Amino acid sequence: MTTTHKTDPTDNAAHKQKGVLSGIRVLDFTWKTVGPWAPRLLTHYGAEVIHVERAGGFDDHRYETHRSIGTDDEKPNHIQGGKNLYTDPYFNTLHHGKLAISLNTRNPEGLKIVERLITQCDAIVENFSAEVFPNWGLTWERIHALNPKIIYMSSSGFGHTGDWKGYRSFGPTAAAQSGLTLASGLPGQPPAGWGYSYLDVMGGWMGGLALMQGLLQAKKTGKGFYIDYSVTEGAMTMVGPYLLDFQVNGRRTRRPDFPPGNHAIFPSVAPHNTYRCSGADRVGQYWWVFIACETQAQFEALCALMNQPGLALDPKFATNEARVKNQDALDAIIGRWTRARRRYDVMHKCQGAGVIAAAVQSAEDRVEYDQQLHHREMHPIINHPDLGDVAYEGYPVKMSRTPAFVHGRGPMLAEHNQYVYGELLGMSETEIAGLRERGVI
Amino acid sequence: MSGVYEGLTVVELADRRNQWAGKLLSDGGARVIQIEPLKGSPGRWCGPFVNDKPDADNCLDYWFNNTGKQSVALDFARKPAQDLLRQLLARADVFVESTRPGTLAAMHLDYASVSANKGLIYASLTDFGQDGPWRDYVMNDAAHLALGGTMASSGYSDPTVTPIGGKGNQAWHMGCAFVLHGITVALFDRMTSGAGQYVDVAIHDACGIGTEGAVPHWMYFGETMYRQTGMHANAKRVPPLELPAADGKYVMAINQALNNRTWNALLDWMDEKGVTGELRDPKYQEEAVRTAEYRQGTLIRDSIRKLIAASNAEDCFHRAQNMGISWAMVGSAEENYGIPHYEQRGYWRNVEHPQIGRAIPYPRGPFACDALGTEPRGRAPNLGEHTRQVLTQDLGLNDQEIAALAAAGVML
């Protein structure tokens, strides 16, 4: 499925760079966060991903933001078609390397175009509610009939069968229902959850894995199939040991001493906590460093660093078992040591002595001061026609023979209509103009 | 069932960081041979244990993360064990390891030393990857959540309270997701090229891109995220969405739309609980008006808070969902058992456990897809359960050679 077409020097399309998935074409009906991640991940390998947006449709990452990165305007930018319509910063991350077309799927003519595109793609992905595709007539049977080799993945909160198939979900919904949200927090306090929406991010990465697995299996068998990906079911595989602990020992995660904050329980080791350091971030949140000792040697090294070698001989702290029992007292001692110190200084000194230690890093910290991410080139620079060079988040898989890459910004709305409708589907200028007039694209 | 990884032989060097990746390879049908030290993988000793009694063969965390694998126990600090591992790698499709960078090179087991097997996909999942200034720093899962950015976004709205790293080894899971990407795509490539390659994934890199809008917001706007109790971190403080219900559980009241159907159903429910307040005012029949009130005002949010406080969490979940709102109950992992929805989807797969004389329902895995065939292929192995089998059948050792290895303390 390789295609030749004119190359625009500012074009963002990842498939123009050769990769393992060159020649693979994906039709992408995703929106919000968990959906877009999955096909986005294929762009790092050169797949051609066509993101379909319904003219007048709603994706809050595209439209709903208090500022546009193009204009820095305080008001939402709802104007479509302008070069500054390039709204939420995260959209640029979630969709980079993709193509974008506009298409009115509520129009029968628009649906015909979807069907034509399906015949030309290797995979189709959506994360609508379960009824949307069937309402368009796009059941798996129909998709399969149009293209027997295509993989269709629906990504949803609860899956497309069962009592809850009509239930709606976002990352926080899936995290809450799966048991993940409850696995984060201080004892006796409300669940702390996963701040950013872990299940939108990790959920999308697992969705990307499903697509890669699907492409591999289809390459082996030559047959297409349907993947019913439930993000909540995926999340339940990330709390597996708790499921077994309940089955075998009857121990619940809904219990007074769980979750244990930043303490460790399986295995119980101490110290294992965050400790306040000197300073605070730009919005007044204190700075912290995480420290843990998993071995006696690490604890002795920490005591030496704190200039309190006697602690390792104190019966209250001499063994891990004693430290776990007295860990509040131990935390207080370590906290007094870190309190006046700089978090990176504590981290590097501890690490120099072989002790587990990590500054609690914000986005600013990781972008500006993280020497390791810098060394690993995890924030590559990409050109954007409105903004010039912009730093992006990289992709963490380094392959020796067929390198993965980050190629291209997020697409502008309808940026690739000409390529997809004109070159891919072979429509004439007149036909495309007609579609535009009739509100199909 | 022919799984996506059927027919592949994977050698996995036992480590808590990579074992979930190996499990998903096994669940997909690969034969996964886990090489463990004689005292067992660290994954066997973390707990929880059956009846809380520490035992290498009765660690539940290990059971979950090692379904269907084979266990070969060898002292690979010793040269004869290293030679056996080298022979296994000469015929393997995939190698997964998480040793400190440089460890395997010293044993002549690095990629360069074993890449005579042209098809081998050699995947290293380590804390920081194979290079960089922090390469040799020592970490655990929580340390990655701190350094990688998860913690800074997770916790409580009070800026003086510690950020929180959640439980369940999620940093390692994030690393595993990417190493599986690399392996799977390398297998895709190998089908045409015939060639394997080296895959280097750092858990820190993986966590580092996992904080949603936090990095783009810093890059584009210079904004810092506030931690908010049980909610998304955000550059602006927003009212709470994680709300306590009448039964003491919490409801995640994430609202995305208040269309007419949803609004009227919500008002009926509020009427039942006597918490409607002024919301029957006809002006709120205008979607734009109530949306503005929800976003900027307190009336709707107050009524929702009271509504949830007067209802049970599970009722909130179902009733809201049936109205088209994506609310959730903050449930516990174990509360997923017995829910008809998951039974209907065939989510639970029984795995026999002779140790306790019965089967346990395990999750099928993330994807419902017969064609991928991913599900647990059997219980986790006992320590060294397959050592003899692998040495005789795969490597062709005879009884005398095995006796000599055992006598030398290289194997159990």
Chai-1 contact restraints between the chains, C-beta under 6 A:
chainA,res_idxA,chainB,res_idxB,connection_type,confidence,min_distance_angstrom,max_distance_angstrom,comment,restraint_id
A,V20,B,V185,contact,1.0,0.0,6.0,A-B,restraint_1
A,V20,B,F188,contact,1.0,0.0,6.0,A-B,restraint_2
A,V20,B,D189,contact,1.0,0.0,6.0,A-B,restraint_3
A,Y45,B,V185,contact,1.0,0.0,6.0,A-B,restraint_4
A,I69,B,Y220,contact,1.0,0.0,6.0,A-B,restraint_5
A,P89,B,P216,contact,1.0,0.0,6.0,A-B,restraint_6
A,P89,B,H217,contact,1.0,0.0,6.0,A-B,restraint_7
A,P89,B,Y220,contact,1.0,0.0,6.0,A-B,restraint_8
A,Y90,B,G213,contact,1.0,0.0,6.0,A-B,restraint_9
A,Y90,B,P216,contact,1.0,0.0,6.0,A-B,restraint_10
A,T93,B,P216,contact,1.0,0.0,6.0,A-B,restraint_11
A,G159,B,R345,contact,1.0,0.0,6.0,A-B,restraint_12
A,G159,B,A368,contact,1.0,0.0,6.0,A-B,restraint_13
A,T161,B,R345,contact,1.0,0.0,6.0,A-B,restraint_14
A,G162,B,H341,contact,1.0,0.0,6.0,A-B,restraint_15
A,G162,B,Q344,contact,1.0,0.0,6.0,A-B,restraint_16
A,G162,B,R345,contact,1.0,0.0,6.0,A-B,restraint_17
A,D163,B,P340,contact,1.0,0.0,6.0,A-B,restraint_18
A,D163,B,H341,contact,1.0,0.0,6.0,A-B,restraint_19
A,W164,B,H341,contact,1.0,0.0,6.0,A-B,restraint_20
A,Y167,B,Q321,contact,1.0,0.0,6.0,A-B,restraint_21
A,R168,B,S326,contact,1.0,0.0,6.0,A-B,restraint_22
A,S169,B,S326,contact,1.0,0.0,6.0,A-B,restraint_23
A,F170,B,I254,contact,1.0,0.0,6.0,A-B,restraint_24
A,F170,B,S326,contact,1.0,0.0,6.0,A-B,restraint_25
A,P172,B,M252,contact,1.0,0.0,6.0,A-B,restraint_26
A,P172,B,I254,contact,1.0,0.0,6.0,A-B,restraint_27
A,T173,B,S326,contact,1.0,0.0,6.0,A-B,restraint_28
A,T173,B,A328,contact,1.0,0.0,6.0,A-B,restraint_29
A,A176,B,M252,contact,1.0,0.0,6.0,A-B,restraint_30
A,A176,B,A328,contact,1.0,0.0,6.0,A-B,restraint_31
A,A176,B,V330,contact,1.0,0.0,6.0,A-B,restraint_32
A,Q177,B,A328,contact,1.0,0.0,6.0,A-B,restraint_33
A,Q177,B,G331,contact,1.0,0.0,6.0,A-B,restraint_34
A,G179,B,G331,contact,1.0,0.0,6.0,A-B,restraint_35
A,G179,B,S332,contact,1.0,0.0,6.0,A-B,restraint_36
A,G179,B,A333,contact,1.0,0.0,6.0,A-B,restraint_37
A,T181,B,V330,contact,1.0,0.0,6.0,A-B,restraint_38
A,L182,B,V330,contact,1.0,0.0,6.0,A-B,restraint_39
A,L182,B,S332,contact,1.0,0.0,6.0,A-B,restraint_40
A,A183,B,G166,contact,1.0,0.0,6.0,A-B,restraint_41
A,A183,B,K167,contact,1.0,0.0,6.0,A-B,restraint_42
A,A183,B,G168,contact,1.0,0.0,6.0,A-B,restraint_43
A,S184,B,I164,contact,1.0,0.0,6.0,A-B,restraint_44
A,S184,B,G166,contact,1.0,0.0,6.0,A-B,restraint_45
A,G185,B,I164,contact,1.0,0.0,6.0,A-B,restraint_46
A,P190,B,T229,contact,1.0,0.0,6.0,A-B,restraint_47
A,P190,B,G230,contact,1.0,0.0,6.0,A-B,restraint_48
A,P191,B,G230,contact,1.0,0.0,6.0,A-B,restraint_49
A,P191,B,Y250,contact,1.0,0.0,6.0,A-B,restraint_50
A,P191,B,V330,contact,1.0,0.0,6.0,A-B,restraint_51
A,A192,B,S154,contact,1.0,0.0,6.0,A-B,restraint_52
A,A192,B,G155,contact,1.0,0.0,6.0,A-B,restraint_53
A,A192,B,I164,contact,1.0,0.0,6.0,A-B,restraint_54
A,G193,B,G230,contact,1.0,0.0,6.0,A-B,restraint_55
A,W194,B,S154,contact,1.0,0.0,6.0,A-B,restraint_56
A,W194,B,G166,contact,1.0,0.0,6.0,A-B,restraint_57
A,G195,B,S153,contact,1.0,0.0,6.0,A-B,restraint_58
A,G195,B,S154,contact,1.0,0.0,6.0,A-B,restraint_59
A,G195,B,R227,contact,1.0,0.0,6.0,A-B,restraint_60
A,G195,B,A233,contact,1.0,0.0,6.0,A-B,restraint_61
A,Y196,B,S153,contact,1.0,0.0,6.0,A-B,restraint_62
A,Y196,B,T211,contact,1.0,0.0,6.0,A-B,restraint_63
A,Y196,B,E212,contact,1.0,0.0,6.0,A-B,restraint_64
A,Y196,B,A233,contact,1.0,0.0,6.0,A-B,restraint_65
A,S197,B,E212,contact,1.0,0.0,6.0,A-B,restraint_66
A,S197,B,H232,contact,1.0,0.0,6.0,A-B,restraint_67
A,V201,B,G210,contact,1.0,0.0,6.0,A-B,restraint_68
A,V201,B,E212,contact,1.0,0.0,6.0,A-B,restraint_69
A,W205,B,A177,contact,1.0,0.0,6.0,A-B,restraint_70
A,M206,B,P366,contact,1.0,0.0,6.0,A-B,restraint_71
A,L209,B,L180,contact,1.0,0.0,6.0,A-B,restraint_72
A,A210,B,F367,contact,1.0,0.0,6.0,A-B,restraint_73
A,M212,B,H181,contact,1.0,0.0,6.0,A-B,restraint_74
A,M212,B,T184,contact,1.0,0.0,6.0,A-B,restraint_75
A,M212,B,V185,contact,1.0,0.0,6.0,A-B,restraint_76
A,Q213,B,V4,contact,1.0,0.0,6.0,A-B,restraint_77
A,Q213,B,T184,contact,1.0,0.0,6.0,A-B,restraint_78
A,Q213,B,L372,contact,1.0,0.0,6.0,A-B,restraint_79
A,L216,B,V4,contact,1.0,0.0,6.0,A-B,restraint_80
A,L216,B,T184,contact,1.0,0.0,6.0,A-B,restraint_81
A,L216,B,L187,contact,1.0,0.0,6.0,A-B,restraint_82
A,L216,B,F188,contact,1.0,0.0,6.0,A-B,restraint_83
A,Q217,B,V4,contact,1.0,0.0,6.0,A-B,restraint_84
A,Q217,B,A371,contact,1.0,0.0,6.0,A-B,restraint_85
A,K219,B,M191,contact,1.0,0.0,6.0,A-B,restraint_86
A,F225,B,A371,contact,1.0,0.0,6.0,A-B,restraint_87
A,I227,B,F367,contact,1.0,0.0,6.0,A-B,restraint_88
A,I227,B,C369,contact,1.0,0.0,6.0,A-B,restraint_89
A,D228,B,A368,contact,1.0,0.0,6.0,A-B,restraint_90
A,Y229,B,F367,contact,1.0,0.0,6.0,A-B,restraint_91
A,E233,B,Y347,contact,1.0,0.0,6.0,A-B,restraint_92
A,E233,B,P366,contact,1.0,0.0,6.0,A-B,restraint_93
A,G234,B,P366,contact,1.0,0.0,6.0,A-B,restraint_94
A,M236,B,N336,contact,1.0,0.0,6.0,A-B,restraint_95
A,M236,B,P363,contact,1.0,0.0,6.0,A-B,restraint_96
A,T237,B,P363,contact,1.0,0.0,6.0,A-B,restraint_97
A,T237,B,G365,contact,1.0,0.0,6.0,A-B,restraint_98
A,T237,B,P366,contact,1.0,0.0,6.0,A-B,restraint_99
A,M238,B,G168,contact,1.0,0.0,6.0,A-B,restraint_100
A,M238,B,H173,contact,1.0,0.0,6.0,A-B,restraint_101
A,V239,B,G168,contact,1.0,0.0,6.0,A-B,restraint_102
A,V239,B,A333,contact,1.0,0.0,6.0,A-B,restraint_103
A,G240,B,F64,contact,1.0,0.0,6.0,A-B,restraint_104
A,P241,B,L60,contact,1.0,0.0,6.0,A-B,restraint_105
A,P241,B,D61,contact,1.0,0.0,6.0,A-B,restraint_106
A,P241,B,F64,contact,1.0,0.0,6.0,A-B,restraint_107
A,Y242,B,A333,contact,1.0,0.0,6.0,A-B,restraint_108
A,L243,B,A333,contact,1.0,0.0,6.0,A-B,restraint_109
A,L244,B,L60,contact,1.0,0.0,6.0,A-B,restraint_110
A,L244,B,W63,contact,1.0,0.0,6.0,A-B,restraint_111
A,L244,B,F64,contact,1.0,0.0,6.0,A-B,restraint_112
A,D245,B,P48,contact,1.0,0.0,6.0,A-B,restraint_113
A,D245,B,L60,contact,1.0,0.0,6.0,A-B,restraint_114
A,F246,B,E334,contact,1.0,0.0,6.0,A-B,restraint_115
A,Q247,B,I360,contact,1.0,0.0,6.0,A-B,restraint_116
A,V248,B,V50,contact,1.0,0.0,6.0,A-B,restraint_117
A,V248,B,L60,contact,1.0,0.0,6.0,A-B,restraint_118
A,R252,B,E334,contact,1.0,0.0,6.0,A-B,restraint_119
A,T253,B,S332,contact,1.0,0.0,6.0,A-B,restraint_120
A,T253,B,A333,contact,1.0,0.0,6.0,A-B,restraint_121
A,R254,B,S332,contact,1.0,0.0,6.0,A-B,restraint_122
A,P259,B,K167,contact,1.0,0.0,6.0,A-B,restraint_123
A,N262,B,G165,contact,1.0,0.0,6.0,A-B,restraint_124
A,F266,B,C46,contact,1.0,0.0,6.0,A-B,restraint_125
A,F266,B,G47,contact,1.0,0.0,6.0,A-B,restraint_126
A,F266,B,P48,contact,1.0,0.0,6.0,A-B,restraint_127
A,P267,B,C46,contact,1.0,0.0,6.0,A-B,restraint_128
A,P267,B,G47,contact,1.0,0.0,6.0,A-B,restraint_129
A,T274,B,T162,contact,1.0,0.0,6.0,A-B,restraint_130
A,D281,B,T224,contact,1.0,0.0,6.0,A-B,restraint_131
A,R282,B,T224,contact,1.0,0.0,6.0,A-B,restraint_132
A,V283,B,T224,contact,1.0,0.0,6.0,A-B,restraint_133
A,V283,B,Y226,contact,1.0,0.0,6.0,A-B,restraint_134
A,G284,B,P159,contact,1.0,0.0,6.0,A-B,restraint_135
A,Q285,B,P159,contact,1.0,0.0,6.0,A-B,restraint_136
A,Y286,B,T160,contact,1.0,0.0,6.0,A-B,restraint_137
A,F290,B,A143,contact,1.0,0.0,6.0,A-B,restraint_138
A,F290,B,A146,contact,1.0,0.0,6.0,A-B,restraint_139
A,A292,B,N140,contact,1.0,0.0,6.0,A-B,restraint_140
A,Q351,B,Y137,contact,1.0,0.0,6.0,A-B,restraint_141
A,I356,B,V138,contact,1.0,0.0,6.0,A-B,restraint_142
A,I356,B,N140,contact,1.0,0.0,6.0,A-B,restraint_143
A,I356,B,A143,contact,1.0,0.0,6.0,A-B,restraint_144
A,A358,B,A143,contact,1.0,0.0,6.0,A-B,restraint_145
A,A358,B,A146,contact,1.0,0.0,6.0,A-B,restraint_146
A,A358,B,L147,contact,1.0,0.0,6.0,A-B,restraint_147
A,V360,B,A146,contact,1.0,0.0,6.0,A-B,restraint_148
A,V360,B,M151,contact,1.0,0.0,6.0,A-B,restraint_149
A,V360,B,A152,contact,1.0,0.0,6.0,A-B,restraint_150
A,V360,B,P163,contact,1.0,0.0,6.0,A-B,restraint_151
A,Q361,B,L147,contact,1.0,0.0,6.0,A-B,restraint_152
A,Q361,B,G149,contact,1.0,0.0,6.0,A-B,restraint_153
A,S362,B,A152,contact,1.0,0.0,6.0,A-B,restraint_154
A,A363,B,A214,contact,1.0,0.0,6.0,A-B,restraint_155
A,A363,B,V215,contact,1.0,0.0,6.0,A-B,restraint_156
A,A363,B,W218,contact,1.0,0.0,6.0,A-B,restraint_157
A,E364,B,W218,contact,1.0,0.0,6.0,A-B,restraint_158
A,R366,B,G149,contact,1.0,0.0,6.0,A-B,restraint_159
A,R366,B,G208,contact,1.0,0.0,6.0,A-B,restraint_160
A,V367,B,W218,contact,1.0,0.0,6.0,A-B,restraint_161
A,Q371,B,P133,contact,1.0,0.0,6.0,A-B,restraint_162
A,Q372,B,F128,contact,1.0,0.0,6.0,A-B,restraint_163
A,Q372,B,G132,contact,1.0,0.0,6.0,A-B,restraint_164
A,Q372,B,W134,contact,1.0,0.0,6.0,A-B,restraint_165
A,L373,B,G208,contact,1.0,0.0,6.0,A-B,restraint_166
A,H375,B,G132,contact,1.0,0.0,6.0,A-B,restraint_167
A,R376,B,G129,contact,1.0,0.0,6.0,A-B,restraint_168
A,R376,B,G132,contact,1.0,0.0,6.0,A-B,restraint_169
A,R376,B,D205,contact,1.0,0.0,6.0,A-B,restraint_170
A,M378,B,D205,contact,1.0,0.0,6.0,A-B,restraint_171
A,M378,B,G208,contact,1.0,0.0,6.0,A-B,restraint_172
A,A391,B,M219,contact,1.0,0.0,6.0,A-B,restraint_173
A,E393,B,I209,contact,1.0,0.0,6.0,A-B,restraint_174
A,E393,B,V215,contact,1.0,0.0,6.0,A-B,restraint_175
A,P396,B,F178,contact,1.0,0.0,6.0,A-B,restraint_176
A,P396,B,V201,contact,1.0,0.0,6.0,A-B,restraint_177
A,P396,B,D205,contact,1.0,0.0,6.0,A-B,restraint_178
A,P396,B,A206,contact,1.0,0.0,6.0,A-B,restraint_179
A,V397,B,F178,contact,1.0,0.0,6.0,A-B,restraint_180
A,V397,B,H181,contact,1.0,0.0,6.0,A-B,restraint_181
A,V397,B,G182,contact,1.0,0.0,6.0,A-B,restraint_182
A,V397,B,V201,contact,1.0,0.0,6.0,A-B,restraint_183
A,K398,B,D200,contact,1.0,0.0,6.0,A-B,restraint_184
A,M399,B,G182,contact,1.0,0.0,6.0,A-B,restraint_185
A,M399,B,Q197,contact,1.0,0.0,6.0,A-B,restraint_186
A,M399,B,V199,contact,1.0,0.0,6.0,A-B,restraint_187
A,S400,B,Q197,contact,1.0,0.0,6.0,A-B,restraint_188
A,S400,B,Y198,contact,1.0,0.0,6.0,A-B,restraint_189
A,R401,B,Q197,contact,1.0,0.0,6.0,A-B,restraint_190
A,T402,B,D189,contact,1.0,0.0,6.0,A-B,restraint_191
